[in-house]
Amino acid sequence: MGKKDKKKSKSGDGEKKAALQLKKEAKADKSARKRLNKLAKEEGAEQPFDDLLASYQKRDVEVATPVLESLGHNVFPTPPRANVSLTACPNPGGSGSGSVLYLFGGEYYDGAENIVFDDLYRWDPDATEDNDDGTAQNDNDSKNDMILGDENDSNAKKQIDTQSSVAAGEWKQIWTPTPRPPARCSHTGVYFNGGLYVFGGELATADEYHHYKDLWRLDLKSHQWKEIVAKDGPTSRSGHRAIVWRHYMVVFGGFYEALRETKWHNDLYLFDFQTEKWTPLAFSKLSTQPPPRSGCNFSLCPGTDLAILSGGYSKLKHAPGTMAADGMPRKDEGKIHSDTWCLHLKPFLNGGKLPTWDRLPRRGEYPSPRSGTGCTVHKNKLLVYGGVVDQESEHHQVVSVFYDDLFAFDMERRRWFRLGLKQNSAGGRRRKKKDTSQEANNANNDDDDDNDNDDVEVDDDEEENVPEGEARSSGWDLDMLRSNMFAFIDGDGNIVYEKIEPDENDDEEEKEEVKEEEEEEKDEEKEEEEEKDDLKSDPTVKQKELDSQVAEEKNSKVLTSLPNSSVLAVNATTKEPEAVERT
């Protein structure tokens, strides 16, 4: 081989290695799909996994241009769904101010099968007052929307006018043309510079999982999806967390589940929005970093290069052959994390150095162990709401306890606080009194403070009264939820639970019954007082009371004068107690 050929071979080594790696991944993916399809056929599944994936992709209406469909006033997307991405984005060029919410994906289990969605919705939380007929006072849609196709066609939908605002207080579904991301849940969605970025997630059947590692961008002006293909990105996963820091998307954690492999991650990746390139951050095994987990809280401290991580869920693996106390092989144990970490991202700006992790001590009143909490940042506080604790028993039976309490982590004080609703008679927040001089100096800032409506602010003088340690929380399990529901069997043989809604007539009847009981109690008390007055005025009753008092005094004298060697006996003639010598 000549020198030129050697140089060509050296330059082509990188391309050959990349091609071989792609072939290996494709081959592994193909073999995994074959195993899934074979297992599905052996278990008598109705359709293979590939067909199931294709059915999800084909079930939506194909459109050539983005279209919009209103769900109606005060109508939430149905059916209800979990593990969605709900992303706050600036209002797309309309008359409204603030942000609109984009909801994408999610899953719903109806008791028989798990349904995964690829629906896209948006909602403007800045609701306006209603008209007399109950409709919102917003006529932008009637002026700006156009009908696609024949007006008599029932399948025709409304086209989006990208310059019009979202109708306030109304959910609307956005139908987007292909290409678009497949149905998924447990993914992440972040906003940056006019685009909604969706990464990862899973398509889940009752017993199987298919994880994604693709990255998509939705242009909020044209409402067109675009897949971003970049090397060195995270592996397939779901349950991870993503935040926006400067012009980067930071991705942490998640888990991957296949036929014979389940893995939790604690790795860290940065995606540069400007160059559309991934940067994996490879930490040493000896470095300080959080344990692997999914479903955790991960948020950026506003105006800083710090991120806060807390909570999450993972499973502890036991070595093969490890036996439990009953002599059976030990199963993987679920672990709910209750630790808090701080990620210092600033070193990455100095020549791409690795960020550093610091574990924070738990101070204040922190939430009890749980996972799947919802979190957001308000000013310098991380707000954490709800959560669930799952206990898995035999035959994959899961008992879940859900929580509805609210906590705040002060990112400056590094301290947890339990939050409750605080209202005065006017319905506003109770504020600490200020000096008149201070009020005069801050008169220009009062309006801004009122508009911010800092309902979660913790005063300095309240910190001393905050309890230390884990908060006591009483959650709701399935039995407690079903206590106010009734069950019936539908036409398909499924057990259906429906909530018992209180009737207004029942409430009125209960109030009347309570009122009648109170009146009866008052009448009984009045009768007892009258009887006592009658007895006091009766002379025979008075004489009986005097006789009983005399008898009590005589008995007490006899009891106190008894010698130690005597016993008490009743005289046969006088019928009175007297001391008798012990025989």
Secondary structure, DSSP 4 states (H G I P E B T S, - for coil): --HHHHHHHHHTHHHHHHHHHHHHHHHHHHHHHHHHHHHHHHTT-SS-HHHHHHHHHHSSPP-SS-EEEEEEET---SS--BS-EEEEEE--SSS--SEEEEEE--EEE-SS-EEE---EEEEBS-PPPB-TTS-BS--HHHHH-EE-S-TT-TT--EEP-TTSPPPBTEEEEEE-PSS-PPS-BS-EEEEETTEEEEE--EEE-SS-EEEB--EEEEETTT--EEEE--SS-PPSBBS-EEEEETTEEEEEEEEEE-SS-EEEEEEEEEEETTTTEEEEE---TTS--PPP-BS-EEEEPTTSSEEEEE--EEEE---TT-B-TTSSBPPPEEEE---EEEEE-GGGGTTSPPPEEEEEP--BEEPPS-BS-EEEEETTEEEEE--EEEEE-GGG-EEEEE---EEEEETTTTEEEEE-----TTSS-------HHHHHHTHHHHHHHHHHT-TT---GGGGGGPPPEEPP---EEHHHHHTTEEEEE-TTS-EEEEE-PPPHHHHHHHHHHHHHHHHHHHHHHHHHHHHHHHHHH-HHHHHHHHHHHHHHHHHHHHHHH--TTEEEEE-TTT--EEEEE--
